[in-house]
Amino acid sequence: MKIPEQRYRNPLAKMQPDTEAVKRNGWQQQHILVIAEDDGRLDALEREIIQRIGQRLYGEYRHG
């Protein structure tokens, strides 16, 4: 007999902030931009620019 797996529902999940809203507010209110290099909304040129800025400011990223 197979017993269905119970999924634990985290009661704190409702309290998680909407990360996109936090990023938007950070930009609009404090001029802080948070963006992932592989964000699907960016085209190839924009991804390259983000990568170059990150490397210039913070150095090469480390793998793993």
Phi and psi in degrees as a GROMACS rama.xvg file:
@    title "Ramachandran Plot"
@    xaxis  label "Phi"
@    yaxis  label "Psi"
@TYPE xy
-91.8192  130.785  LYS-2
-100.425  125.583  ILE-3
-63.6902  140.077  PRO-4
-70.3618  130.399  GLU-5
-87.3242  131.084  GLN-6
-96.6485  128.217  ARG-7
-78.7241  126.692  TYR-8
-97.1365  114.603  ARG-9
-71.4947  121.157  ASN-10
-67.4125  -17.3786  PRO-11
-85.6234  -6.31306  LEU-12
-58.7092  -33.8737  ALA-13
-66.3703  -23.9403  LYS-14
-89.0936  -4.07525  MET-15
-66.6334  131.617  GLN-16
-71.9421  152.34  PRO-17
-74.5106  107.418  ASP-18
-60.7858  -36.3143  THR-19
-65.5284  -37.9222  GLU-20
-66.0762  -39.0672  ALA-21
-63.5247  -44.1272  VAL-22
-63.047  -44.6219  LYS-23
-60.444  -47.1638  ARG-24
-64.435  -39.3162  ASN-25
-59.2129  -40.6677  GLY-26
-70.8488  -47.6872  TRP-27
-69.4282  -34.0282  GLN-28
-98.5918  -32.9059  GLN-29
-124.497  1.31089  GLN-30
59.1652  39.2911  HIS-31
-107.726  124.777  ILE-32
-106.92  124.635  LEU-33
-119.835  116.981  VAL-34
-148.795  139.509  ILE-35
-84.7164  141.112  ALA-36
-58.2761  -33.038  GLU-37
-98.0519  21.3536  ASP-38
-59.02  126.402  ASP-39
-65.3279  -14.3834  GLY-40
-80.7672  -9.95526  ARG-41
-93.3079  146.506  LEU-42
-89.4446  178.871  ASP-43
-60.6002  -41.5236  ALA-44
-64.6916  -43.9435  LEU-45
-63.7596  -40.2043  GLU-46
-61.7851  -40.8964  ARG-47
-63.5438  -42.5445  GLU-48
-63.0604  -45.495  ILE-49
-59.8209  -44.8084  ILE-50
-61.3893  -44.9831  GLN-51
-65.3425  -40.8457  ARG-52
-63.292  -46.096  ILE-53
-59.9636  -42.5446  GLY-54
-66.8739  -39.541  GLN-55
-67.8234  -41.4378  ARG-56
-79.5544  -36.5223  LEU-57
-124.309  -1.08657  TYR-58
85.4633  -179.555  GLY-59
-65.4589  143.153  GLU-60
-81.7921  150.187  TYR-61
-95.7197  140.4  ARG-62
-89.3512  131.022  HIS-63
